[in-house]
Amino acid sequence: NCILITGPDGAGTRRGGHPVAYVVYRDHTVVSTAVYDVVSGKWRLAACISWQASGDHIYFLKDCPERFARVEEAEMAGLEHSKSWVDRKLSSSVLP
């Protein structure tokens, strides 16, 4: 389940006024935002995945080729791609 981080006016915002989607998934914190691509006139996703296992770790999900007409679509895609990344990471670290 994800939530939109909200500012005092009730709108989802962060520094620079961009909306942010946030979720804790399988002990990983995911923050997803959308970045406007002036060339295509659409939104692209950007996400940050962080976790702590014998120290702090961080992974940035960026440079995805997908573009989205709506900012909310890019944010949600960032969350879904991040969850898939976490699932792959955890399944590859499981010993038989």
C-alpha positions as CSV (number, residue, x, y, z in Angstrom):
1,N,0.0,0.0,0.0
2,C,1.4,3.4,-0.9
3,I,0.6,6.8,0.3
4,L,1.2,10.2,-1.1
5,I,3.3,12.5,1.1
6,T,1.3,15.6,1.6
7,G,2.2,19.2,2.4
8,P,0.3,21.6,4.6
9,D,-2.2,22.4,1.9
10,G,-3.1,18.7,1.5
11,A,-1.4,18.4,-1.9
12,G,1.3,15.8,-2.4
13,T,4.5,17.8,-2.7
14,R,8.2,17.8,-2.1
15,R,11.1,20.2,-2.6
16,G,10.4,21.8,-6.0
17,G,6.7,21.2,-5.9
18,H,6.8,17.7,-7.4
19,P,4.5,15.0,-6.1
20,V,6.0,12.0,-4.3
21,A,4.7,8.5,-3.7
22,Y,6.1,6.6,-0.7
23,V,5.8,3.0,0.4
24,V,7.6,0.6,2.8
25,Y,7.8,-2.8,1.0
26,R,9.5,-5.9,2.4
27,D,11.8,-3.8,4.7
28,H,12.8,-1.4,1.9
29,T,11.7,2.2,1.7
30,V,10.7,3.4,-1.8
31,V,10.2,7.0,-2.8
32,S,8.9,7.5,-6.3
33,T,8.5,10.8,-8.1
34,A,7.9,11.9,-11.7
35,V,10.2,14.1,-13.8
36,Y,8.9,16.0,-16.7
37,D,10.7,15.2,-20.0
38,V,10.6,18.4,-22.2
39,V,11.6,16.5,-25.3
40,S,8.7,14.1,-25.2
41,G,6.3,16.3,-23.3
42,K,5.6,13.4,-21.0
43,W,6.6,12.3,-17.5
44,R,9.3,9.7,-16.6
45,L,9.7,7.9,-13.4
46,A,12.5,8.2,-10.9
47,A,12.6,6.2,-7.7
48,C,14.9,5.7,-4.7
49,I,15.0,2.4,-2.8
50,S,16.8,2.3,0.5
51,W,17.3,-0.5,3.1
52,Q,19.5,-1.4,6.0
53,A,21.3,-4.7,6.1
54,S,24.7,-4.5,7.7
55,G,24.8,-0.8,6.9
56,D,22.8,1.6,4.9
57,H,22.2,0.9,1.2
58,I,20.5,2.9,-1.5
59,Y,19.6,2.2,-5.1
60,F,18.3,4.7,-7.6
61,L,15.8,3.6,-10.3
62,K,16.2,6.0,-13.3
63,D,16.7,6.1,-17.0
64,C,13.6,3.9,-17.7
65,P,12.5,4.3,-21.3
66,E,8.8,4.5,-20.4
67,R,7.1,7.9,-20.6
68,F,3.6,8.7,-19.2
69,A,0.9,11.2,-20.0
70,R,0.0,11.7,-16.3
71,V,2.3,12.4,-13.4
72,E,0.4,9.9,-11.2
73,E,1.0,7.2,-13.8
74,A,4.8,7.8,-13.6
75,E,4.8,7.8,-9.8
76,M,2.8,4.5,-9.6
77,A,5.0,2.9,-12.2
78,G,8.1,3.9,-10.1
79,L,6.6,2.1,-7.1
80,E,5.7,-1.0,-9.2
81,H,9.2,-1.1,-10.8
82,S,10.8,-0.6,-7.4
83,K,8.7,-3.4,-5.8
84,S,9.8,-5.8,-8.7
85,W,13.4,-4.8,-8.2
86,V,13.1,-5.6,-4.4
87,D,11.5,-8.9,-5.2
88,R,14.2,-9.9,-7.6
89,K,16.9,-8.7,-5.2
90,L,15.5,-10.8,-2.3
91,S,14.8,-13.9,-4.4
92,S,18.3,-13.9,-5.8
93,S,19.8,-13.6,-2.3
94,V,17.9,-16.7,-1.0
95,L,20.1,-19.7,-0.7
96,P,18.6,-23.1,-1.8
